[in-house]
Amino acid sequence: MLVGQAIGTQHHGQRVAEQRLVAEDIQLLEIKRTHQGFLSRSKKRRLPRWVRARQRDIEPTFAARAHSSGLPRSYLRRLASISTLAARGPNMLDSPTLDLLDSLRRTMAEKSFLVVTGAGISTASGIPDYRDKDGVRRGAQPMMYQEFVGNPAARQRYWARAMLGWPRIRASQANAAHWALAALQAENLITGLITQNVDALHTQAGSEDVIELHGSLHRVLCLDCQQRSERAAIQEQMLAHNLYLADVHATQAPDGDTLLDPAYEAGFKVPECPHCQGDRLKPDVVFFGENVASHTAARATLSVEQAEGLLVVGTSLMAWSAFRLCKAMAEQDKPVIAINHGKTRADELLQMKIEAPCEQVLPWLAERLITR
């Protein structure tokens, strides 16, 4: 294993590991500089097999190392950039899309852009999104906030389904789009990152100070004592108390939900708060009908004011919490650009829209902005 296992806990071991990794980092940089097809748009563009293999080892461990390894920040930044540039799939973008992307590249090279992401950026990680290309919501109506907090049966239904849906969320891995944004942020090529997603994949990819507009499924809030707990601990408690669901299969739905036969819900024992033993636990996310926390909304507004443009990625912007950011940006005569399949609520405000997969578009963009 190239990364992670090479980092020892003792000073000498860590120094040796650092020296070896930095040497390999320089080697990767040299490959990037000398490989003639690296910046070509031809189908022959491809890094040597050993480099591609190393990128597969490097990527999943970057976020953990950023917090625990103690390696220099400059090294981690280079590592994020190289991982993003080299670990891409084949380029399937057509000429009109490439022309739009080149225009976006020029705009982002001149102006400081804030990025807002939605469910579409995580579909390549295996997490279902909400809406079709026309912005129409798929599946059943979501549970509303008032129903959840006021109805014990609703909470029982939610947690029974969420217990079965959590393994998919926990196992999800950041994809090339998340990595590209992390690299852009590490190189100070975007001003910040706001996400409507609750999967924490941006943080996993190494992005810092992510504004989680709608919270995170990785935390649980007690409605009685207001203390927060780790979702993993609550999951263990639910599994221990609901063994009858161990072998039940349920179809995955957005945000860690599942489509579970109601017959399995009645006997479900809801989790208790580890702090006060109350049973009114809620995932630390914003439900439909619930307001975004005031301090979170204020941070998002400030980010809009400080940026010179807004890049919207993988969202139809049907939620007001994100759409209002586009309106605010447009009212300040700043460009709003979208990378999204299908219509968005802000189509009339957009300076440009690129309808192509995020996991192809963002690495293309990161490569050219970082190496310009």
N, C-alpha and C positions, 0 to 999 in steps of 0.2 A: 504494500500500500504506500503510495507516494506521500500522501498528506494525512495528518491525523495521528497515525500510529508512529510516525517518525519523530513526533514531538514528545520528548521525555519530560519528566517532572523535575529532574535535577538540572542545575545550571550548566554543567559541562555537556550533558546530552542535548540540551536545548540549543546551545551554541553550535554544536556540530550539525544538528538538524537544520538550523538557520543557514549555515554556510552551504550545505548541500542544496537546500531548496533555492537559495538565491542564485547559486551557480546554474541550477536547472532553469530558473526564471530567465537568466541572461541567455541561456541556450534557446529558450522558446522565443525570446525577443529577436534573436538572430535569425531563427527560422522565419519569423514573420517578415523581417526586412528583406531576406534574400529569396524567398519563394516567389517566383515570378508570377504565378497565377493567383496569388492571394487576393489582390485587389481587382482581378479580372472578373467580368460578368459571364465569362464563358462557362460551359458545362464542365470544363476540365479543372476548375478551381478546386483544389483539395490539398489539405496539409498531409504530411507523411503520416502513415498509420500509427507510429509510436506516439506522435504528438496528440493525435485524436484520442488514443487510448488514455493518455495522461489527463486530458481534459475531462474525461468521464470520471476519473478518480478525484480530480480537483474540485469540480463544481459542487457536489453535495456537501462538502465539508467546509466551504468558504465561510458561511455564516457562523458556524460554531467556532472556527478558528479566530474569526474577527473578535470574538468576545473572550476567548480563553487562552489563546496561544501566546499573547504578548509580543508577537512579531511586529516590526515597524509598520505603521499605517501606510507609508508609501509603498511598501512591498505588497500589502494586501490590496491596495488600489490597482497596482499593475496586474496582480493575479486576477482580480475581477475582470479587468479589461481583456486580458488574454483569454480567459475562460470564455467570455462572451464571443469574442471574435472568432475563435477557432472551433467552437462546439456548435456549429450550425448545421442544419440539414441542407439538402440541395435547394438551390434558389429557383423557385417556381414562379417568380413574379414576371408579369408580362410588361411589354414596353410602355404602355400608357401609365401603368402603376409606377414603374421605375422613373418615368418623367415627373410624376407628382411627388415621388419620394425625393428626387433631386431638388425640386423646388422647396420641399419641407426642410431638407438639409440646409439649404442656403439661408432660409428664414431662421432656423434654430442656431445657425452659426453667428447670426447678427443680433438676435434677441435672446434674452433669458426666459426660458419657458418653464412653467409649472405643469406637472402631469397629473391628470385625474384618471383613475382606472376603474373598471367595472368587471362584471362576471365573465365577459368575453375573454379576458386575458388569462383566465384560469381553466378554460375548457380543455386546453391542450394538456393540462395536468390531471384530467379526468374528473373535474368537478362540473356538474351540469349547470347551465345558465338558466335564466328565468324566461326569456322572451324569444319569439321568432324574429325573422328579418323585418317584419312589419311592426315590431314593438309590442305585439300582443302576448300577454302572459300565458305560459304553458301550464297545464295541470290544474290542480284544485286551488281554490282561494287560500292564501296564507292565513295563519292564525293572527288575529289582531291583538294588540297590546292589552286592551281592556278585558278581552276574553281570557287572556293568559293570567293576568294578575287577579281577576275576580272569580275565576271558576276552577276549583280543585280538579275537576274531571278534565278540563282543558290542559292543565299542567301535567296530569298523569298521561294523557294522550301524547303531549309533546315529548316528554322524557322517554317514554317507551320507544317512540320512533327514533329519537335522537341517539339513544343508546346503541341502536343498530347502525345508525349512520356515521357515528364518530370514527370507527376504524378507517373508513375511506378518507375522511378529512385529515386524520392524524398521519396517514401514510402518504398523502399527496406530496409531490415534489415540485419545487419551482421549475418552470420551463424556460426556454430561451428568451421569451419576452420579459420575464421577471429579471433574468440575469442581465439582459441588455440595459434595462432601466437602472439596475444597481451599478453597472459600469458607468453609465452616463452621470449618475449622481456622484460616484466616487471621483470622477474627473471634473466635477463642478460644471457640468454641461447642462444640467437642469437645476432649477432653484429649489425644488422640493417635490414631494410625492404625496398625493391624497388618494386613498382608495375607498371604494364602497364595499369592497370584499371583506369577508370576516374569516378568511382562511389563513392569514398570516404568512402567505407565501412570499410577499415582498421582503419581509423581515428575514425569512429563511434564506433568500437570495443574497442578503447582505445590505439591503437598503436601510438607511438610518433615518430616525425621526419621522417615520411614516405616520401621517395623520389618518387614523382608522375612523373614517366618518361614521361607520355603522358598528364599530366595536370589533370584538374578536371572539370566535367560538372557543378559543383556547382558555378563556376565563369564565368563571361562573360567579354571579352576584346574588347575595342573599337579600331579599326584599325586606327582611325584618331588621337585621343588624347592620346591613350595608357593607359587610365584609366580602372580600373576593377570595375565591379559591381557584386552584388549578383544575382545569377540566379533566385532566388525566386522573386525578385523585377521586373526583366525583364519578368518573366512569368505573373505576375499580369498585366503588361502593355499590353502584347499580348492578354490576355484573354479579357481585356476591349475593345480592338480595333477590335477583330475578333469574335464577338458573334455568327456569323453564324456557327462556328465550335464547338459550345458548346456541341451539341448532336451527333457529328460525331464519329464513332468508327473506329479505325485504328489498324492494327496488329502490335504488338511490334517487333522491330528489335534491333540489338546490339547498345550499346552506346546511348540509349535514342532516337533512330530513330524509325520511324514507316513506314508502307507501306500504304500510303495515295493515294486515287484516285486523279490523276493530275487535275481533274475538280475542286477540292476544293482549289487548290493552287493559281490560277490566281488572285483572289480577296483578297489575304492575305496581311495585312498591317504589314510590318516588324517593329521590335522594334527600338526605338531611344535611343541613349546614354544619360543617366541622367546628364552627365557632360557637353557634348558639343552639344547635340541634333543631332549629326550625325547619319546616318543609316547604317554604316558599322560595325556592331557588329558581333563578332565571339565568339563561346564558347571557353573558355580558355583551349583548348585541342590541341594536335598535330594531324593535319590532315594527311592523306596519301599524300606523296609528300612533306611534311614539315619537317624540321629538328628539333630535340629535342634542346631546349635552351642550349646554351653552358655551363651555370653555372650548369644546371641540369645534363648534361652529365659528367661534371667534378666531381660532387658529387658522381655520380654512380661509376665512375672509381676509385675514392679514396676509396670508400667502398669495392670494389673488392680487392684493394691492401692491405687493413687492415684486411681482413678476411682470414681464413685458409681453407675455403671450401664454396661451393655455393649449396644451395637447391633451385631447380626450381619447382614451384607449379602451376599446372593448365594452362600451356601454351605450344603451339607447337613451340614457339620461331621463328616463321617465320619473325617477325619484326627484322630488323638489330639492332635496339637500345638495344634489350635484348640479342639477339644472340651474339653480340660482347662481352658482359660481360662474357658469357660462354667461348668464345674463349680466352679471356684474362686470365681467371682463369685457364684454361687448359694449357696455355702457361707458367704459373707459377708453373706447376706441382701440382696444388691443386685440390682436388676432386670436381667433378660436379655430383650431384645426382638429379633426376627428379621424381616428383610425378605427373603423367599425364596419361590420357587415350589416347592411340594412339601414333603415331610417333611424333617426334620432329626434328627440324632442327639440333639439337645438339646430335643426337643419337650416333654418332661415338665418341663423347667427353665424354659420360656419364660413370661414374664408376658403376652406378646402376640406374635402373628405376623401379618404383613401379606404377603399373597400377591399381589404386583403387580410390574410391571417396575421395576427399580432406577432406570433412566434417566428414569422419570416421577416416582417417589416421592421420590427424594432432592432434585431441584430444587424440588419443591413444599415439602418440609420446609425446605430452605435459605432459600427466599424468605421464609417466614413467621417463621423464627427470626431472620434477619438484620434484617428490617424491623419487628420487633415493637416 
